Amino acid sequence: MAHHSPTDISPELSEQEITFYDAQPDDDGSDSGSDGDVHIASEAEKKRLWWRNAVINTCFILSWFLFATVLSVYNKWMFSPDHFAFPYPLFVTTLHMLVQFLLAAILRFVFPTRFRPDKKPSLRDYSIKAAPAAMATGLDIGLSNVSLKTITLSFYTMCKSSSLIFVLFFAFLFRLETFSMRLVIVILIIFSGVLLMVASETAFVLSGFLLVMAASVCGGLRWSLTQLVMMDKAMGFDSPPVTIYWLSPVMGISLAITSIIWEGWGRVFSSPFFANVASTANTALMLLSPGVVAFCMVLSEYYIIQRAGVLPMSIAGIAKEVSTITISAWFFGDELTPVNITGVSITICGVLSFRYAE
């Protein structure tokens, strides 16, 4: 049985011949595609199609890079006590899921032939396959946002770079990846890099560290479960907007319940952020607008994986992490030590080694 990379949503296409159909006129003068001649694409046609796909993939990578970086910096600014200081990250993430669901629903309504497939999950499949993937995703995002209240953005990014360890662990567990010593060595390389980053952190906060590492664990589980869902053709999750439409309600509900228990919505709405109409309108704008950015980021992310595979996603992710650490050092004044930088470099080498081992 062939095994795929744990973060591959769809297997990469093998090299194949491209064919075109020359429509031949019927006796009545109309064109009929069924009677057309088939010819193999010329080298020029193949090259043109290759460049077209390369440009589209590059646009998706650049858009994901932009949206992901902006969202990370914005979330840190929103939750940091030294800036906007909104102290309820789970409530914010719940609103983001609502925004993503509404935007996905609008796309399905406006483009029904493209984003409303005939197949849809049964109640049983949704409960035992889609719901766990959605809850793992919600926990990943929610815990990540909570951790940003107490740790620096650069330290958060360093710890999050360890998520590949847990991606591989759950891939082995669910037999999505073949066990090999090469991958074990890669895991050890990444783990050593994370240890260096953590050991040399000048603003170490244990609670924030535990939260972001728990988010990394949920992230690894999330990708394996999502791959299992999207590999199941009977589920009908063959398009990013469709996947968001079906998964975001469970994400939102699980986050809302956690937010009500942990943060207390009574405290949320009685806070100064909702003291009057003006402050409520300003707060709503600040909380809901990142949901649009998150929706665009997730769409770009899934389209990259569908069109080009996980390799471009990994390369873009490495570049994003380096840029996020650089921006956080400049914008938020995060302090980086030589050992921090060495740990980041080792972790990046580990991620690149993973792609080589694959």
Protein Blocks (a to p, Z undefined) as FASTA:
>chain_A
ZZddfklmbacddddddddddddddfkopacfklpccddddfklmmmmmmmmmmmmmmmm
mmmmmmmmmmmmmmmmmmpmklnopablklmmmmmmmmmmmmmmmmmmmmmmlmmcfbdc
dfklmmmmmmmmmmmmmmmmmmmmmmmmmmcfklmmmmmmmmmmmmmmmmmmnopaccdf
klmmmmmmmmmmmmmmmmmpmbbcfklmmmmmmmmmmmmmmmmmmmmmmmmmknopabfk
lmmmmmmmmmmmmmmmmmmmmnopmlmmmpmklmbmmlmmmmmmmmmmmmmmmmmmmmmm
mmmmmmnojmlmmmmmmmmmmmmmmmmmmmnopacdfklmmmmmmmmmmmmmmmmmZZ
